[in-house]
Amino acid sequence: MHQLVENNKGFTTLEVIVVLCIVGILSAISFPRILDWNKARAVQSDVLKAFNVFDNINSQVQRGLYAFVQVYINFEDSEDTGPALTITSRGITADTLGDRITSGDFRNASERCSKNIDDWDHDGTISDRPEVSSVILNNLQTTLDEVEAGVCFSKDGRWYSTTDELDGENSLELFGTGGICDRHLSPRDEMDIRRGPQCEYRIIWSRFGNIKVEKWAEVRGDWVTQ
């Protein structure tokens, strides 16, 4: 027993230093990848929150709670708080829809989904009802040229409409803040080598709802349903 104790010399100072150096090198190599992974997870989480706003309000239309709804999109980049994408759902009942149809410019597709309309029965920014909601997403940006946009749905698709910024579109393209995406903008001409992040995800819909999320797959060069 005494002999075993004498042979247990432990680690030398040099061995400890070597181990610490190896751990430091491995940490330095893996840290950027871990950081990118964390950012990618944050982006994915925000995309899911955005999708839930679209999906939930369309569920309320199909159930008949609302006859006409809007998903309102607003992007702001503040020096104090940084970039923030806000997505809000709003809805009106069948009675309110009937009043709107018989008065005003509701039959005008460019007017009925206007981002300036403020007389919704329930608005996610000011109502605590679970049928409507508003989320602030600090990890996402959008490719929209304007900072405000809206898309509106009705149960049978009759009153489907969008604001000018989404005219003719059926998707909202998103990318992570901080250059998460792999794709880049093409040069405008030989003298302009401008590069920047494009979209990594998109939320797509039809005039009847049918909301889904797709992610850009760089290897396939195509969108993949999530």
Secondary structure, 3 states (H helix, E strand, C coil): CHHHHHHCCCCCHHHHHHHHHHHHHHHHHHHHHHHHHHHHHHHHHHHHHHHHHHHHHHHHHHHCCCCEEEEEEEEEEECCCEEEEEEEEEEECHHHHHHHHCCCCCCCHHHHCCCCCCCCCEECCCCCCCCCCEEEECCEEECCCCCEEEEEEECCCCCCEECHHHCCCCEEEEEECCCCCCCECCCCECCECCCCECCCEEEEEECCEEEEEEEEECCCCEEEEC
